[in-house]
Amino acid sequence: MADCLFCKIIEGEIPSSKVYEDKDVYAFRDIEPQAPVHVLIVPKKHIESLDDCSEEDIELLGRVMTKVQEIAKLAGITNGYRLVSNCGEDGFQTVNHLHFHLLGGRPLLWPPG
Protein backbone atom coordinates (compact mmCIF):
# COMPACT_ATOMS: atom_id res chain seq x y z
CA MET A 1 0.00 0.00 0.00
CA ALA A 2 1.57 3.24 -1.18
CA ASP A 3 0.84 5.44 1.85
CA CYS A 4 1.54 2.82 4.57
CA LEU A 5 4.43 3.63 6.91
CA PHE A 6 5.34 -0.04 7.46
CA CYS A 7 5.12 -0.87 3.74
CA LYS A 8 7.60 1.96 3.12
CA ILE A 9 9.92 0.59 5.82
CA ILE A 10 9.70 -2.93 4.34
CA GLU A 11 10.51 -1.52 0.88
CA GLY A 12 13.51 0.39 2.26
CA GLU A 13 12.01 3.81 1.48
CA ILE A 14 12.23 4.69 5.19
CA PRO A 15 15.28 3.54 7.17
CA SER A 16 14.89 1.09 10.06
CA SER A 17 17.08 -0.88 12.42
CA LYS A 18 16.41 -4.32 10.97
CA VAL A 19 16.54 -7.34 13.27
CA TYR A 20 15.23 -10.01 10.88
CA GLU A 21 13.94 -10.41 7.34
CA ASP A 22 12.77 -13.24 5.11
CA LYS A 23 10.35 -13.47 2.18
CA ASP A 24 7.28 -13.01 4.41
CA VAL A 25 8.38 -11.27 7.60
CA TYR A 26 10.24 -8.06 8.49
CA ALA A 27 11.27 -7.21 12.05
CA PHE A 28 12.84 -3.95 13.21
CA ARG A 29 13.48 -2.00 16.40
CA ASP A 30 10.76 0.41 17.50
CA ILE A 31 11.86 4.08 17.42
CA GLU A 32 9.95 4.74 20.66
CA PRO A 33 10.75 1.63 22.73
CA GLN A 34 8.46 0.76 25.63
CA ALA A 35 10.94 -1.77 27.07
CA PRO A 36 14.73 -2.26 26.83
CA VAL A 37 14.05 -4.49 23.81
CA HIS A 38 11.12 -3.46 21.61
CA VAL A 39 10.92 -5.00 18.14
CA LEU A 40 8.06 -4.69 15.66
CA ILE A 41 7.32 -7.87 13.71
CA VAL A 42 5.45 -7.17 10.48
CA PRO A 43 4.14 -9.46 7.75
CA LYS A 44 5.29 -8.12 4.39
CA LYS A 45 1.79 -8.58 3.00
CA HIS A 46 -0.27 -5.51 3.81
CA ILE A 47 -3.08 -6.50 6.17
CA GLU A 48 -4.69 -3.62 8.08
CA SER A 49 -5.15 -5.41 11.44
CA LEU A 50 -6.10 -8.71 13.04
CA ASP A 51 -9.70 -7.82 12.18
CA ASP A 52 -8.78 -7.97 8.50
CA CYS A 53 -7.14 -11.42 8.48
CA SER A 54 -8.83 -14.09 6.41
CA GLU A 55 -8.56 -17.82 5.81
CA GLU A 56 -6.00 -17.10 3.08
CA ASP A 57 -3.69 -15.57 5.72
CA ILE A 58 -3.47 -18.68 7.93
CA GLU A 59 -0.14 -19.88 6.52
CA LEU A 60 1.40 -16.39 6.64
CA LEU A 61 0.30 -15.79 10.24
CA GLY A 62 1.63 -19.20 11.24
CA ARG A 63 4.97 -18.31 9.67
CA VAL A 64 5.06 -15.00 11.56
CA MET A 65 4.33 -16.75 14.87
CA THR A 66 6.96 -19.45 14.33
CA LYS A 67 9.62 -16.78 13.72
CA VAL A 68 8.99 -14.96 17.04
CA GLN A 69 11.40 -17.05 19.12
CA GLU A 70 14.19 -16.63 16.55
CA ILE A 71 13.61 -12.87 16.39
CA ALA A 72 13.61 -12.67 20.20
CA LYS A 73 17.01 -14.39 20.32
CA LEU A 74 18.41 -12.16 17.57
CA ALA A 75 17.19 -9.09 19.49
CA GLY A 76 18.97 -10.25 22.65
CA ILE A 77 15.98 -11.36 24.71
CA THR A 78 17.10 -14.18 27.00
CA ASN A 79 14.56 -14.45 29.81
CA GLY A 80 11.06 -14.21 28.35
CA TYR A 81 9.05 -11.66 26.43
CA ARG A 82 5.60 -10.32 25.69
CA LEU A 83 4.03 -10.31 22.23
CA VAL A 84 1.23 -7.79 21.63
CA SER A 85 -0.91 -6.78 18.66
CA ASN A 86 -2.99 -3.64 19.07
CA CYS A 87 -6.20 -3.69 17.08
CA GLY A 88 -8.36 -0.68 16.26
CA GLU A 89 -8.66 2.72 17.85
CA ASP A 90 -9.52 1.55 21.39
CA GLY A 91 -6.71 -1.00 21.16
CA PHE A 92 -4.35 1.91 20.37
CA GLN A 93 -3.35 0.69 16.91
CA THR A 94 -1.47 3.68 15.48
CA VAL A 95 -0.26 2.17 12.18
CA ASN A 96 -2.84 0.40 10.03
CA HIS A 97 -0.61 -2.51 9.04
CA LEU A 98 -0.78 -5.69 11.10
CA HIS A 99 2.21 -5.84 13.44
CA PHE A 100 3.29 -7.42 16.68
CA HIS A 101 5.23 -5.70 19.45
CA LEU A 102 7.92 -7.98 20.89
CA LEU A 103 8.84 -6.59 24.31
CA GLY A 104 11.53 -7.85 26.67
CA GLY A 105 14.77 -7.15 28.45
CA ARG A 106 13.15 -6.61 31.88
CA PRO A 107 10.31 -8.05 33.97
CA LEU A 108 7.01 -6.94 32.44
CA LEU A 109 4.16 -6.14 34.81
CA TRP A 110 0.56 -7.30 34.44
CA PRO A 111 -1.82 -5.71 33.83
CA PRO A 112 0.20 -3.48 31.52
CA GLY A 113 -1.54 -0.22 32.35
LOMIZA-635439 format. One record per residue: residue number from 1; residue in one letter; x, y, z of N, C-alpha, C in turn. Coordinates in Angstrom, 2 decimals, padded with zeros to 5 digits. Layout:
BEGIN
ATOM    nr   rest      n_px      n_py      n_pz     ca_px     ca_py     ca_pz      c_px      c_py      c_pz
ATOM   NUM      A         X         Y         Z         X         Y         Z         X         Y         Z
...
# end
This chain:
BEGIN
ATOM    nr   rest      n_px      n_py      n_pz     ca_px     ca_py     ca_pz      c_px      c_py      c_pz
ATOM     1      M    000.86   -001.18    000.00    000.00    000.00    000.00    000.90    001.24    000.00
ATOM     2      A    000.68    002.12   -000.91    001.57    003.24   -001.18    001.76    004.20   -000.01
ATOM     3      D    000.73    004.45    000.78    000.84    005.44    001.85    001.07    004.81    003.23
ATOM     4      C    001.37    003.53    003.29    001.54    002.82    004.57    002.98    002.96    005.07
ATOM     5      L    003.12    003.45    006.29    004.43    003.63    006.91    005.23    002.32    006.92
ATOM     6      F    004.61    001.23    007.35    005.34   -000.04    007.46    005.67   -000.62    006.08
ATOM     7      C    004.80   -000.43    005.10    005.12   -000.87    003.74    006.35   -000.12    003.22
ATOM     8      K    006.44    001.17    003.54    007.60    001.96    003.12    008.87    001.50    003.83
ATOM     9      I    008.76    001.12    005.09    009.92    000.59    005.82    010.35   -000.74    005.21
ATOM    10      I    009.40   -001.63    004.95    009.70   -002.93    004.34    010.38   -002.75    003.00
ATOM    11      E    009.94   -001.77    002.21    010.51   -001.52    000.88    011.85   -000.77    000.93
ATOM    12      G    012.25   -000.32    002.12    013.51    000.39    002.26    013.41    001.87    001.95
ATOM    13      E    012.20    002.38    001.75    012.01    003.81    001.48    012.23    004.64    002.74
ATOM    14      I    012.00    004.05    003.89    012.23    004.69    005.19    013.22    003.80    005.94
ATOM    15      P    014.29    004.37    006.48    015.28    003.54    007.17    014.72    002.93    008.46
ATOM    16      S    015.26    001.76    008.81    014.89    001.09    010.06    016.11    000.33    010.57
ATOM    17      S    016.03   -000.06    011.82    017.08   -000.88    012.42    016.60   -002.33    012.35
ATOM    18      K    016.91   -002.98    011.24    016.41   -004.32    010.97    017.01   -005.34    011.93
ATOM    19      V    016.13   -006.23    012.42    016.54   -007.34    013.27    016.47   -008.65    012.48
ATOM    20      Y    015.46   -008.76    011.61    015.23   -010.01    010.88    014.45   -009.70    009.60
ATOM    21      E    014.73   -010.51    008.56    013.94   -010.41    007.34    013.99   -011.73    006.59
ATOM    22      D    012.84   -012.14    006.07    012.77   -013.24    005.11    011.72   -012.86    004.07
ATOM    23      K    011.27   -013.81    003.27    010.35   -013.47    002.18    008.98   -013.00    002.66
ATOM    24      D    008.61   -013.34    003.90    007.28   -013.01    004.41    007.25   -012.07    005.59
ATOM    25      V    008.36   -011.94    006.30    008.38   -011.27    007.60    009.51   -010.23    007.63
ATOM    26      Y    009.23   -009.10    008.25    010.24   -008.06    008.49    010.13   -007.65    009.95
ATOM    27      A    011.27   -007.61    010.64    011.27   -007.21    012.05    012.32   -006.12    012.25
ATOM    28      F    011.93   -005.08    013.00    012.84   -003.95    013.21    012.59   -003.33    014.58
ATOM    29      R    013.59   -002.62    015.07    013.48   -002.00    016.40    012.55   -000.80    016.35
ATOM    30      D    011.70   -000.70    017.39    010.76    000.41    017.50    011.53    001.70    017.80
ATOM    31      I    011.15    002.81    017.18    011.86    004.08    017.42    011.46    004.74    018.73
ATOM    32      E    010.37    004.26    019.35    009.95    004.74    020.66    009.75    003.54    021.58
ATOM    33      P    010.86    002.89    021.98    010.75    001.63    022.73    010.04    001.79    024.07
ATOM    34      Q    009.20    000.80    024.38    008.46    000.76    025.63    009.07   -000.24    026.61
ATOM    35      A    010.19   -000.83    026.24    010.94   -001.77    027.07    012.38   -001.72    026.55
ATOM    36      P    013.34   -002.27    027.32    014.73   -002.26    026.83    014.88   -002.88    025.44
ATOM    37      V    014.10   -003.92    025.16    014.05   -004.49    023.81    012.61   -004.34    023.32
ATOM    38      H    012.44   -003.67    022.19    011.12   -003.46    021.61    011.26   -003.57    020.10
ATOM    39      V    010.81   -004.70    019.57    010.92   -005.00    018.14    009.52   -005.11    017.56
ATOM    40      L    009.32   -004.55    016.38    008.06   -004.69    015.66    008.22   -005.80    014.63
ATOM    41      I    007.31   -006.75    014.65    007.32   -007.87    013.71    006.14   -007.68    012.76
ATOM    42      V    006.44   -007.59    011.46    005.45   -007.17    010.48    005.41   -008.19    009.34
ATOM    43      P    004.22   -008.68    008.99    004.14   -009.46    007.75    004.35   -008.51    006.56
ATOM    44      K    005.06   -008.98    005.55    005.29   -008.12    004.39    004.01   -007.86    003.60
ATOM    45      K    003.08   -008.80    003.65    001.79   -008.58    003.00    001.04   -007.52    003.80
ATOM    46      H    000.49   -006.54    003.12   -000.27   -005.51    003.81   -001.63   -006.06    004.23
ATOM    47      I   -001.80   -006.16    005.54   -003.08   -006.50    006.17   -003.30   -005.41    007.19
ATOM    48      E   -004.45   -004.77    007.19   -004.69   -003.62    008.08   -004.55   -003.96    009.56
ATOM    49      S   -005.18   -005.04    010.02   -005.15   -005.41    011.44   -005.59   -006.86    011.58
ATOM    50      L   -005.59   -007.36    012.80   -006.10   -008.71    013.04   -007.54   -008.86    012.57
ATOM    51      D   -008.31   -007.78    012.64   -009.70   -007.82    012.18   -009.82   -008.04    010.68
ATOM    52      D   -008.74   -007.85    009.95   -008.78   -007.97    008.50   -008.13   -009.26    007.99
ATOM    53      C   -007.72   -010.14    008.89   -007.14   -011.42    008.48   -008.23   -012.33    007.95
ATOM    54      S   -007.87   -013.16    006.99   -008.83   -014.09    006.41   -008.23   -015.49    006.38
ATOM    55      E   -009.02   -016.44    005.92   -008.56   -017.82    005.81   -007.30   -017.90    004.95
ATOM    56      E   -007.18   -017.05    003.95   -006.00   -017.10    003.08   -004.72   -016.65    003.79
ATOM    57      D   -004.85   -016.06    004.97   -003.69   -015.57    005.72   -003.18   -016.56    006.77
ATOM    58      I   -003.83   -017.72    006.88   -003.47   -018.68    007.93   -002.00   -019.08    007.84
ATOM    59      E   -001.54   -019.45    006.67   -000.14   -019.88    006.52    000.82   -018.74    006.85
ATOM    60      L    000.55   -017.55    006.36    001.40   -016.39    006.64    001.46   -016.10    008.13
ATOM    61      L    000.32   -016.08    008.81    000.30   -015.79    010.24    001.02   -016.87    011.03
ATOM    62      G    000.88   -018.12    010.60    001.63   -019.20    011.24    003.12   -019.01    011.08
ATOM    63      R    003.55   -018.58    009.91    004.97   -018.31    009.67    005.47   -017.19    010.57
ATOM    64      V    004.68   -016.11    010.68    005.06   -015.00    011.56    005.25   -015.52    012.99
ATOM    65      M    004.27   -016.28    013.48    004.33   -016.75    014.87    005.51   -017.70    015.11
ATOM    66      T    005.85   -018.52    014.13    006.96   -019.45    014.33    008.32   -018.76    014.24
ATOM    67      K    008.37   -017.54    013.78    009.62   -016.78    013.72    009.87   -015.95    014.99
ATOM    68      V    008.87   -015.82    015.86    008.99   -014.96    017.04    010.17   -015.37    017.91
ATOM    69      Q    010.31   -016.65    018.23    011.40   -017.05    019.12    012.77   -016.76    018.51
ATOM    70      E    012.92   -016.94    017.22    014.19   -016.63    016.55    014.47   -015.13    016.60
ATOM    71      I    013.45   -014.33    016.34    013.61   -012.87    016.39    013.95   -012.42    017.80
ATOM    72      A    013.30   -013.01    018.80    013.61   -012.67    020.20    015.08   -012.93    020.51
ATOM    73      K    015.60   -014.07    020.09    017.01   -014.39    020.32    017.92   -013.40    019.60
ATOM    74      L    017.60   -013.11    018.34    018.41   -012.16    017.57    018.41   -010.78    018.21
ATOM    75      A    017.30   -010.40    018.85    017.19   -009.09    019.49    017.85   -009.05    020.86
ATOM    76      G    018.28   -010.21    021.36    018.97   -010.25    022.65    018.08   -010.55    023.84
ATOM    77      I    016.87   -011.00    023.60    015.98   -011.36    024.71    016.34   -012.76    025.17
ATOM    78      T    016.64   -012.89    026.47    017.10   -014.18    027.00    016.22   -014.76    028.10
ATOM    79      N    015.30   -013.97    028.64    014.56   -014.45    029.81    013.06   -014.18    029.70
ATOM    80      G    012.49   -014.40    028.53    011.06   -014.21    028.35    010.71   -012.89    027.69
ATOM    81      Y    009.51   -012.84    027.17    009.05   -011.66    026.43    007.55   -011.61    026.41
ATOM    82      R    007.03   -010.51    025.92    005.60   -010.32    025.69    005.42   -010.00    024.20
ATOM    83      L    004.37   -010.58    023.62    004.03   -010.31    022.23    002.63   -009.72    022.21
ATOM    84      V    002.49   -008.53    021.60    001.23   -007.79    021.63    000.87   -007.33    020.22
ATOM    85      S   -000.42   -007.40    019.89   -000.91   -006.78    018.66   -002.08   -005.89    019.02
ATOM    86      N   -001.91   -004.60    018.83   -002.99   -003.64    019.07   -003.93   -003.66    017.88
ATOM    87      C   -005.23   -003.58    018.16   -006.20   -003.69    017.08   -007.27   -002.62    017.24
ATOM    88      G   -007.34   -001.72    016.26   -008.36   -000.68    016.26   -008.03    000.49    017.17
ATOM    89      E   -008.88    001.47    017.12   -008.66    002.72    017.85   -008.59    002.51    019.36
ATOM    90      D   -009.55    001.79    019.95   -009.52    001.55    021.39   -008.36    000.65    021.81
ATOM    91      G   -007.88   -000.17    020.89   -006.71   -001.00    021.16   -005.41   -000.26    020.96
ATOM    92      F   -005.48    001.01    020.58   -004.35    001.91    020.37   -003.47    001.47    019.21
ATOM    93      Q   -004.10    000.99    018.13   -003.35    000.69    016.91   -003.08    002.02    016.21
ATOM    94      T   -001.81    002.39    016.07   -001.47    003.68    015.48   -001.00    003.58    014.03
ATOM    95      V   -000.63    002.38    013.58   -000.26    002.17    012.18   -001.17    001.07    011.65
ATOM    96      N   -001.88    001.36    010.58   -002.84    000.40    010.03   -002.16   -000.61    009.10
ATOM    97      H   -001.26   -001.36    009.69   -000.61   -002.51    009.04   -000.39   -003.49    010.18
ATOM    98      L   -000.91   -004.69    010.05   -000.78   -005.69    011.10    000.67   -005.79    011.57
ATOM    99      H    000.86   -005.71    012.88    002.21   -005.84    013.44    002.11   -006.32    014.87
ATOM   100      F    003.20   -006.88    015.33    003.29   -007.42    016.68    004.45   -006.74    017.39
ATOM   101      H    004.20   -006.29    018.62    005.23   -005.70    019.45    005.87   -006.82    020.27
ATOM   102      L    007.16   -007.02    020.10    007.92   -007.98    020.89    008.67   -007.17    021.94
ATOM   103      L    008.30   -007.37    023.20    008.84   -006.59    024.31    009.60   -007.50    025.27
ATOM   104      G    010.76   -007.06    025.72    011.53   -007.85    026.67    012.70   -007.07    027.21
ATOM   105      G    013.58   -007.78    027.89    014.77   -007.15    028.45    014.61   -006.70    029.89
ATOM   106      R    013.43   -006.92    030.47    013.15   -006.61    031.88    011.87   -007.33    032.26
ATOM   107      P    011.61   -007.46    033.57    010.31   -008.05    033.97    009.18   -007.12    033.52
ATOM   108      L    008.16   -007.71    032.94    007.01   -006.94    032.44    005.83   -007.16    033.38
ATOM   109      L    005.25   -006.08    033.84    004.16   -006.14    034.81    002.84   -006.51    034.14
ATOM   110      W    001.91   -007.02    034.93    000.56   -007.30    034.44   -000.43   -006.87    035.51
ATOM   111      P   -001.49   -006.17    035.17   -001.82   -005.71    033.83   -000.87   -004.61    033.38
ATOM   112      P   -000.77   -004.42    032.06    000.20   -003.48    031.52   -000.08   -002.01    031.81
ATOM   113      G   -001.34   -001.63    032.06   -001.54   -000.22    032.35   -002.91    000.28    032.16
# end
